[in-house]
């Protein structure tokens, strides 16, 4: 790695900070919906999960770039999917904390919120790899599932519970 901080590196860091704002915004949109429904994992939690996903992928990309610069002609084997696997494992652990069973009514609660936490991961990943249209589209689709499908369940007598 170069010992001095170059203007190209500074520009790349500023771009990543801009991506962080996009990830926070899109994750926040999903979190706002969850919080408006009175769920435990809401606005800030979804923002941070989406942000963390984006940052972990972005930092991984920077590590690859820096390692390639150091190794010059040597072979560098990288599997970017491993970063995503680690993110999914961590978020799954976090999501599991939102799920509980109501033995009295024989119902599960928190499944949709756990799923929404997992669903913001690819939004952050898409932002990290500069796929903004995809990230925005996924955000809209998740909102459709959370809000639109809730209305369909209510109208057609489906299993609309306060939290599934």
C-alpha positions in Angstrom: 0.0 0.0 0.0 1.3 3.5 -0.7 2.5 5.3 2.3 0.8 8.6 1.4 -2.8 9.3 0.8 -3.4 10.2 -2.8 -6.1 12.4 -4.2 -7.5 9.3 -6.1 -7.9 7.5 -2.8 -9.6 10.5 -1.2 -12.0 10.7 -4.2 -12.8 7.0 -3.8 -13.4 7.5 -0.1 -15.7 10.4 -0.8 -17.6 8.2 -3.3 -18.0 5.5 -0.6 -19.3 8.0 1.8 -21.9 9.1 -0.8 -22.8 5.4 -1.3 -23.2 5.2 2.5 -25.7 8.0 2.4 -27.7 6.2 -0.3 -27.6 2.9 1.7 -28.7 4.7 4.8 -31.6 6.3 3.0 -32.8 3.2 1.3 -32.5 1.0 4.4 -34.2 3.8 6.3 -37.2 3.7 4.0 -37.8 0.0 4.8 -37.1 0.7 8.5 -39.6 3.5 8.5 -42.3 1.1 7.2 -41.4 -1.4 9.9 -41.4 1.3 12.7 -44.7 2.7 11.5 -46.1 -0.8 12.1 -44.7 -0.7 15.6 -42.1 -3.4 15.0 -39.0 -3.8 17.2 -36.4 -3.5 14.5 -37.3 -0.3 12.8 -35.9 2.8 11.3 -32.4 2.9 12.7 -31.8 -0.8 12.7 -32.7 -1.2 9.0 -30.5 1.8 8.2 -27.6 0.3 10.0 -28.0 -3.2 8.5 -28.1 -1.7 5.0 -25.2 0.6 5.7 -23.1 -2.2 7.3 -23.7 -4.4 4.2 -22.7 -1.7 1.9 -19.6 -0.8 3.9 -18.4 -4.4 4.3 -18.6 -4.9 0.5 -17.0 -1.5 -0.2 -14.1 -2.2 2.2 -13.7 -5.7 0.7 -13.4 -4.1 -2.7 -10.8 -1.7 -1.4 -8.8 -4.5 0.1 -8.8 -6.3 -3.2 -7.6 -3.2 -5.0 -4.9 -2.5 -2.4 -3.7 -6.2 -2.4 -3.5 -6.3 -6.2 -1.4 -3.1 -6.2 1.0 -4.7 -3.6 1.3 -8.0 -5.3 1.7 -6.5 -8.8 2.2 -9.6 -11.1 1.4 -12.2 -8.4 -1.9 -14.0 -8.5 -4.5 -12.9 -6.1 -7.4 -15.2 -5.5 -10.5 -13.5 -4.3 -14.1 -14.7 -3.7 -16.3 -11.7 -3.2 -19.2 -14.0 -2.4 -17.5 -14.8 0.9 -18.1 -11.2 2.2 -21.8 -11.5 1.4 -22.0 -14.9 3.1 -20.5 -13.4 6.2 -23.0 -10.5 6.1 -25.9 -12.9 5.7 -24.7 -14.9 8.7 -24.4 -11.9 10.9 -27.8 -10.4 9.9 -29.5 -13.8 10.3 -28.2 -13.8 13.9 -29.6 -10.3 14.4 -32.9 -11.2 12.8 -33.3 -14.3 15.0 -33.4 -11.9 17.9 -36.6 -10.4 16.6 -38.5 -13.7 16.5 -40.4 -15.0 19.4 -43.2 -17.5 19.9 -46.4 -16.7 21.7 -47.3 -20.0 23.2 -50.6 -18.7 24.6 -51.9 -18.0 21.1 -49.7 -20.5 19.3 -48.3 -17.8 17.0 -44.9 -16.7 15.8 -44.0 -13.0 15.9 -41.2 -11.1 14.3 -40.7 -13.3 11.2 -41.5 -10.5 8.7 -39.2 -8.1 10.5 -36.4 -10.6 10.5 -37.0 -11.1 6.8 -36.9 -7.4 6.2 -33.6 -7.1 7.9 -32.2 -9.8 5.6 -33.9 -8.1 2.6 -32.0 -4.8 3.2 -28.7 -6.6 2.8 -28.8 -6.9 -1.0 -29.8 -3.2 -1.1 -26.5 -2.3 0.7 -24.6 -4.7 -1.5 -26.1 -3.3 -4.7 -25.2 0.3 -3.6 -21.6 -0.9 -2.9 -21.2 -2.2 -6.4 -22.8 0.9 -7.9 -26.1 -0.7 -8.9 -28.3 2.2 -7.8 -31.3 1.4 -10.0 -31.3 -2.2 -8.7 -31.0 -0.9 -5.1 -33.9 1.5 -5.6 -36.0 -1.1 -7.4 -35.4 -3.7 -4.6 -36.4 -1.1 -2.1 -39.7 -0.5 -3.9 -40.4 -4.2 -4.2 -39.8 -4.7 -0.5 -42.2 -1.9 0.3 -44.7 -3.5 -2.0 -44.4 -6.8 -0.1 -44.6 -5.2 3.3 -47.4 -2.8 2.6 -49.2 -4.0 -0.5 -49.4 -7.6 0.4 -50.6 -6.7 3.9 -53.6 -5.1 2.2 -54.2 -8.1 0.0 -54.1 -10.4 3.0 -56.6 -8.2 4.8 -58.9 -8.0 1.9 -58.9 -11.6 0.9 -59.0 -13.1 4.3 -55.5 -14.3 4.4 -53.3 -14.8 7.4 -52.7 -11.1 8.1 -51.4 -11.0 11.7 -49.9 -8.1 13.4 -46.4 -9.5 12.7 -45.6 -12.7 11.0 
